[in-house]
Amino acid sequence: MIGLIELSTGQYQLVYNMFSLVIAGMFASAVFFILMRQNVAPAYRMAVAISTVIVLVAGYHYLRIFDSWANSFELVNGSLVQVGLGFNEGYRYVDWLLTVPLLLTELVLVLRLGRDRTRTLLYQLVPASIAMILLGWPGELSDPDSAARTIWGVLSTIPFVFIVWVLFTQLGKSAGRQPAGVDKIVDGMRWLLLVTWGAYPLAYIAPSVIANQATAEVVRQVGYSVADLLAKPLFGLFVLAIAIIKTRADAESGNVASEVDKATVGTS
């Protein structure tokens, strides 16, 4: 685990303000998803509801993260010095343990690939995502220079690679049978996950590769926060876009199971 650190006022405030930005982004996204839910057919509302749950769960945990950060430092001779038990990184992993499987679930559900195909993908993606988080947590608790941190990081990367493989192969084939425009959005979502999830390992290894402990901590916290902001609200917007496109396509094809108010569907 990273030991007690000393930050400049600027470093402390950068992380503090980043946490505040993420909290605002999460809760604003939740309000938006709730208001937009009526714009999609009942068949796709579960995916939008999951997007809402994801950002609410993340918003709550960032409130705890924000509070933990604020209470972990005291101003001493112009610098912020970590005190007591220090910053609780566990809030992040509890958040990820809940939200990462839901992220993958909402993507599969909004595509409506058929019961068997949906079940197969969920059985592959959800356990792998849980394993990825659980294997990363012991490494986060390890000393930055220890072999344990590297070993757990490598083990956590294995399910990550498997998830990426599923998204870019099996899910990619299924996306090609979606209405016009959906395939491009799905492709964008896959790349978004790859880029944002790729940022997590970089933040994870920051304490091991950056000599200055204060700088490493700032890079780690800002990196995790930016990745969360992109991987949750932005990913949810992609899911909402797919739901709206598929709602319109179903309405045009006369699929009564997916009908919504005509004025809503026709809104551009």
Secondary structure, 3 states (H helix, E strand, C coil): CCCCCEECHHHHHHHHHHHHHHHHHHHHHHHHHHHHHHHCCHHHHHHHHHHHHHHHHHHHHHHHHHHHHHHCEEEECCEEEECCCCCCCHHHHHHHHHHHHHHHHHHHHHHCCCHHHHHHHHHHHHHHHHHHHHHHHHHHHCCCCCHHHHHHHHHHHHHHHHHHHHHHCHHHHHHCCCCCCHHHHHHHHHHHHHHHHHHHHHHHHHHHHCCCHHHHHHHHHHHHHHHHHHHHHHHHHHHHHHHHHHHHHHHHCCCHHHCCCHHHHHCC
